[in-house]
Amino acid sequence: MRRLALRLPPPRPASHARFPRPLWAAAGPRHYPSADAAAAHARLSSSSASSQLPPSSPSWLTTTRPRALAAAAADQQPSRRLLSVTAPQRQDPSLSTTTTSSTPPPPPLNYHSPPPPLDENGDLDPSAALPKLPFRFDTGIALFAKRTPRPFPPPFLSPPSGSFSDPLSTHDRSHDRRGPYVGGRRIQGLTNGDDAVFASEWFICANDGVGAWSTRPRGHAGLWARLILHFWATAIFEDAARQGAAYRPHPVSYLQRAYEQTIEATSPPNDWQGTTTAAGAQLHYRRRGTDPENTNEEGDVEPLLYVTNLGDSQVMVVRPATRETVYRSAEQWHWFDCPRQLGTNSPDTPRACAVVDAVPIREGDVVLAMSDGVIDNLWGHEIAEKVCESVDRWQRGDVPAETGGSGGAGGGGMMGFVADEVMEAAKVIALDPFAESPFMEHAIEEGLASGGGKLDDISVVAAICRRNDS
């Protein structure tokens, strides 16, 4: 759980001396020292739920989280050319040189597009919605929740009654079969604590709801994370079905539409509050050696990944063939432990703050969409090593027969195993009050006493790029 986005007085002038503060003197709920390291670790994890909310103003807000020197050295990669279509943000120079596109923003999406086709389970059906693309994802999901997810409140709990002849009670149907609904459609994706994840053959994402909303009477960050995900994926599939063979993605427009629809769905009389980060990756293609925006020229095609990020969830691309990190999205912060976020009282919007990178990838590259429960406990090079090691083990057959990830909408197989291995590695650190972690180092850099990992919801969606021969 992290801090929400509201208004506070401006920060102290730079001329004021800044002294390290003990844990019990940190801003937010009062904490008291203890000789018990495990108890102190538990209190630190819970302290991040304090309602320290950033203001809606100015330029002094936008910062990226400082990286540990050791991790930066280990993760150093040669620069590449990426296409960034968004408001300018500070990027991580250790991985890439990002150029800003001068292309004008895409036109607003058609809000009256025909509904996307669904399969028999009510899930989005990419085979019917999208034209046949030359590449696809094989996916897997692994989840660990620090506490049981809160049930969704009405009216999202069950489908609306179709007629007066329908039974007034829906207890005759299991909750799992019924599922949560919005606007008469089943809500896509999976909930993991306050996180939400989605996996399909062409789009994956991981949203991290800000858990501090659980202390508010009408707060439900898990609902906000899941609704943003649902409307985001739906907007992509609807636009693809509308454009047909001439389909070109408009990533910021999709997230902006999802944000607006979530605000509408949670407004009175429903009135549910929350905020969430968002990180997604959409697989498309381009002709080799051409402009990423042009997919109609002659020539061989190569996969192109559109990464959309707002906040501190992360998308990472790992190349097992060369055991290197190809790409890692930059986290966006107002200040430490207070990321950019979409939702109630937050000044952030997709149109103003979301960063979109167009990343050329290769067949066999592994794309990860992760909540901060992973990257606060594992450094980037540790995640890349775990991915490469897991792929090698799977290809050698050195895995238990029952292994295969959390399944669900994301399936299992090799990517399920990869997601499980990354999740378990992050979980080990999160539960260890004596471990070294990125979150601990960043807290110390901010003058906060800290030790061990960060106990948080851990969500991993793993996808490998394949040639679409089906």
Sequence and secondary structure as in RCSB ss.txt:
>XXXX:A:sequence
MRRLALRLPPPRPASHARFPRPLWAAAGPRHYPSADAAAAHARLSSSSASSQLPPSSPSWLTTTRPRALAAAAAD
QQPSRRLLSVTAPQRQDPSLSTTTTSSTPPPPPLNYHSPPPPLDENGDLDPSAALPKLPFRFDTGIALFAKRTPR
PFPPPFLSPPSGSFSDPLSTHDRSHDRRGPYVGGRRIQGLTNGDDAVFASEWFICANDGVGAWSTRPRGHAGLWA
RLILHFWATAIFEDAARQGAAYRPHPVSYLQRAYEQTIEATSPPNDWQGTTTAAGAQLHYRRRGTDPENTNEEGD
VEPLLYVTNLGDSQVMVVRPATRETVYRSAEQWHWFDCPRQLGTNSPDTPRACAVVDAVPIREGDVVLAMSDGVI
DNLWGHEIAEKVCESVDRWQRGDVPAETGGSGGAGGGGMMGFVADEVMEAAKVIALDPFAESPFMEHAIEEGLAS
GGGKLDDISVVAAICRRNDS
>XXXX:A:secstr
             TTS    B GGGSSSS     S HHHHHHHHHHHTTS     S  GGG B     HHHHHHH
     EEEE SS     TTT EEEE          TT     B TTS B HHHHS   SEEEEEEEEEE SS   
   TTSSS    STTS S  TTS HHHH  EETTEE  SEEETTEEEEE SSEEEEEEB GGGGGSTTB HHHHH
HHHHHHHHHHHHHHHHHHGGG    HHHHHHHHHHHHHHHTSTTT  B EE EEEEEEEEEETTS TT   SSS 
EEEEEEEEEESS EEEEEETTTTEEEEE    EEETTEE  EETT    HHHH EEEEEE  TT EEEEE HHHH
TTS HHHHHHHHHHHHHHHHHT S TT     GGG  HHHHHHHHHHHHHHHHHHT TT   HHHHHHHHTTB  
 S     EEEEEEEEEE   
